[in-house]
Amino acid sequence: MTFSVATWNINSVRLRLPIVESFLLDHAPDVLCLQETKCPNDVFPTAAFRKLGYNHVEMHGQKGYHGVATISKYPLEEVEARDFCGIGDTRHLDTVVRAPKRDIRIHNFYVPAGGDEPNPEINPKFRHKLDFLAEMRDIRADPGKAQSAILVGDLNIAPLETDVWSHKQLLKVVSHTPIETETLEDMRRQGGWSDLMRVFIPPEEKIYTWWSYRARDWDISDRGRRLDHVWGTPDLEPMLKDITVLREARGWEKPSDHVPVIARFDLS
């Protein structure tokens, strides 16, 4: 029994709905987790997803900013949207997928980008990012339940040297500063999460999931970062069959600056 989960920062779900529909037709993940949907719940394009067989849609959105949505072929239950840092941003959605063979809890995250200056004393956006990460420590792989869990999303941090095009040049750039990378990796380990992308793709190999809109030719310059992640409970490691980073999506018409990442499991 195969089961697949995709994560994608779509940078406005309504603006980019045609490429989302095309992606679902071609790749058909069982669950799609979107971030930066920029869409209030009452105008989310639920009908478009149901036409494609995704009858279970949960979203946590707001007008013009942030927003996450989990779209599934299987029922979604125990839905919870946590308000991190208590400021009303829509950056998290927790659901349980009633997949064949087992239930799987999925956390869908959109971590704050953090602005441009990596100094929390003078940059409130960076302070917010660090505070958000501190609260994320409560999201553990085993919250007292014997249940498989997956954490996906745009975490806005590229933790490894091979997650960026130049480790040395980006050490003082937000998303790859030591305080961010060390905090994220410590949080992941202490929370009992496995970095499933790096289970499948060795840490020595480069992985990018984001290329800036500012690049004149993103493909040739290839100055990417791995900002999008797939974590899981350790029991899912032997079931992991494939991780696909859909690089070509960055070149689609009106693309997001992020590309989809698909994880496939054998639950039999």
C-alpha positions in Angstrom: 0.0 0.0 0.0 1.7 3.2 -1.2 1.0 6.6 0.5 2.4 9.9 -0.7 2.6 13.4 0.8 3.6 16.6 -1.0 4.5 19.9 0.4 4.6 23.2 -1.6 4.8 26.8 -0.7 2.5 28.0 -3.5 2.7 31.8 -2.9 -1.1 32.4 -3.5 -3.3 29.4 -4.1 -5.8 31.3 -6.2 -3.2 33.0 -8.4 -1.4 29.7 -9.1 -4.4 27.3 -9.1 -3.8 26.2 -12.7 -0.3 24.8 -11.9 -1.6 23.2 -8.7 -4.3 21.4 -10.7 -1.7 20.3 -13.3 0.6 19.0 -10.5 -2.2 17.0 -9.0 -3.2 15.5 -12.3 0.3 14.5 -13.1 1.6 13.4 -9.7 -1.5 12.6 -7.7 -0.1 12.6 -4.1 -2.5 11.3 -1.5 -2.1 14.5 0.5 -1.0 17.9 -0.5 0.2 20.4 2.1 0.3 24.0 0.8 1.8 27.1 2.5 1.5 30.8 1.9 -1.9 30.3 0.5 -2.7 34.0 1.0 -6.4 33.2 1.1 -9.2 33.5 3.7 -11.1 30.3 4.4 -14.3 31.4 2.9 -12.9 32.0 -0.6 -10.5 29.0 -0.7 -10.9 27.1 -4.0 -12.2 23.9 -2.3 -14.4 23.0 -5.3 -11.5 22.8 -7.7 -9.8 20.2 -5.5 -12.9 18.2 -5.0 -13.3 17.9 -8.8 -9.9 16.2 -8.8 -10.8 13.7 -6.2 -9.5 15.5 -3.2 -12.7 15.6 -1.1 -11.1 16.4 2.2 -9.8 20.0 2.6 -8.8 21.8 5.7 -7.4 25.3 5.7 -6.2 28.0 8.1 -6.0 31.2 6.1 -6.1 34.9 6.1 -6.4 37.7 3.5 -3.2 38.5 1.7 -0.7 36.8 4.0 0.5 33.5 5.3 -2.0 30.6 5.3 -1.7 26.8 5.2 -4.0 24.1 3.7 -4.0 20.4 3.8 -5.8 18.7 0.9 -6.4 14.9 1.0 -7.9 11.9 -0.8 -8.5 10.4 2.6 -10.5 11.7 5.6 -8.9 14.4 7.8 -9.8 14.4 11.5 -8.7 15.9 14.8 -8.0 19.2 13.0 -6.3 21.8 15.0 -4.7 25.2 14.0 -2.3 26.6 16.6 -1.7 30.3 16.9 2.0 30.5 17.4 3.3 33.5 19.3 -0.3 34.6 19.9 -0.4 37.2 17.1 -3.1 35.6 14.9 -0.9 34.5 12.0 -2.1 31.4 10.1 1.0 29.3 10.0 0.1 25.9 11.3 -2.4 23.1 10.7 -2.5 19.8 12.5 -4.6 16.9 11.0 -4.9 13.1 11.3 -5.1 11.4 7.9 -7.2 8.2 8.0 -5.0 6.5 5.5 -5.2 2.7 4.7 -3.3 0.5 7.1 -2.7 3.4 9.6 -3.6 6.8 10.8 -0.9 9.4 10.2 -0.7 12.8 11.9 0.5 15.6 9.6 1.7 19.0 10.8 1.8 21.6 8.1 4.0 24.6 8.9 4.9 28.0 7.4 7.7 29.4 9.6 8.3 33.2 9.4 11.0 34.2 7.0 12.6 36.6 9.4 13.3 39.7 7.4 16.8 40.7 6.1 18.8 41.5 9.2 19.8 38.4 11.4 19.8 40.4 14.6 16.8 40.0 17.0 17.7 43.1 18.9 17.1 45.4 15.9 14.9 43.3 13.7 11.5 42.3 15.2 10.8 39.9 12.3 13.9 37.9 13.2 12.9 38.0 16.8 9.5 36.6 15.8 11.2 33.8 13.9 13.3 32.7 16.8 10.3 32.9 19.2 8.3 30.8 16.7 11.0 28.2 16.6 11.1 28.1 20.4 7.4 27.3 20.5 7.8 24.7 17.8 9.7 22.6 20.3 6.3 21.6 21.7 5.5 19.7 18.5 7.2 16.4 19.2 7.3 13.3 17.1 5.6 11.2 19.8 3.2 13.3 21.9 2.5 10.4 24.1 0.7 8.5 21.4 1.8 5.4 19.4 1.1 7.1 16.1 3.1 7.8 13.0 3.6 11.5 12.3 4.9 13.7 9.5 5.9 17.4 9.8 6.2 19.2 6.5 6.3 22.7 5.2 8.3 25.8 4.4 10.5 26.1 7.5 12.4 29.0 6.0 15.8 27.5 7.1 18.4 25.6 5.1 20.2 23.8 7.9 23.0 21.9 6.2 26.0 23.3 4.2 24.7 21.3 1.2 21.3 22.9 1.6 22.6 26.2 0.1 24.5 27.2 -3.0 27.3 28.7 -0.9 27.7 28.0 2.7 30.4 30.7 3.3 28.5 33.4 1.4 25.2 32.7 3.2 26.5 32.4 6.8 25.2 36.0 7.5 22.1 35.7 5.4 18.8 35.0 7.1 17.8 31.3 6.6 21.3 30.0 6.9 22.8 31.8 9.9 24.2 29.6 12.7 21.6 30.6 15.2 18.8 29.4 12.8 20.4 26.3 11.6 21.6 25.1 15.0 18.2 25.9 16.6 16.3 24.0 13.9 18.5 20.9 14.0 18.5 20.9 17.8 14.7 21.2 17.8 14.4 18.4 15.3 16.6 16.0 17.2 15.2 16.8 20.6 11.7 16.4 19.2 12.5 12.9 18.0 12.0 13.9 14.3 13.9 12.3 11.4 14.9 14.4 8.4 13.4 12.1 5.8 14.8 14.1 2.8 18.3 13.4 4.2 17.4 9.8 4.9 16.8 9.3 1.2 19.2 11.8 -0.2 22.7 11.7 1.4 23.8 14.8 3.3 26.8 15.1 0.9 24.4 15.9 -2.0 23.0 19.3 -2.7 19.2 19.8 -2.4 17.4 23.0 -3.3 13.7 23.7 -3.1 13.7 27.5 -3.5 15.2 29.9 -6.1 14.8 33.6 -5.7 12.6 35.6 -8.1 15.4 38.1 -8.2 17.7 35.8 -10.2 17.8 36.7 -13.9 18.1 33.1 -14.9 17.4 30.9 -11.8 18.3 27.6 -13.6 21.7 28.6 -14.9 22.8 30.5 -11.8 21.3 27.8 -9.6 21.6 29.8 -6.4 19.1 27.7 -4.4 18.3 26.8 -0.9 16.5 23.9 0.8 13.8 25.8 2.7 11.1 23.1 2.4 11.3 20.0 4.6 9.8 16.6 5.2 10.3 15.2 8.7 8.8 12.0 10.2 8.7 9.7 13.1 11.5 7.1 13.0 9.1 4.3 12.3 8.5 5.8 8.8 12.2 5.6 7.8 12.0 1.9 6.6 8.8 2.7 4.8 10.2 5.6 2.9 10.5 4.6 -0.8 11.2 7.9 -2.6 11.7 11.7 -2.2 11.1 13.8 -5.3 12.1 17.4 -5.5 10.2 18.7 -8.6 12.8 21.2 -9.7 11.1 21.7 -13.1 8.1 23.4 -11.4 10.3 26.5 -10.8 10.1 27.0 -14.6 6.4 26.6 -15.0 4.2 29.5 -16.1 3.7 32.0 -13.2 5.6 29.8 -10.8 6.1 29.9 -7.1 9.7 30.5 -6.0 9.4 27.2 -4.2 8.9 23.8 -5.8 6.9 20.7 -4.6 8.6 18.0 -2.6 6.9 14.6 -2.7 7.5 11.8 -0.1 6.3 8.3 -1.0 5.9 5.5 1.6 5.1 1.8 1.5 2.6 1.2 4.3 2.0 -2.5 3.6 
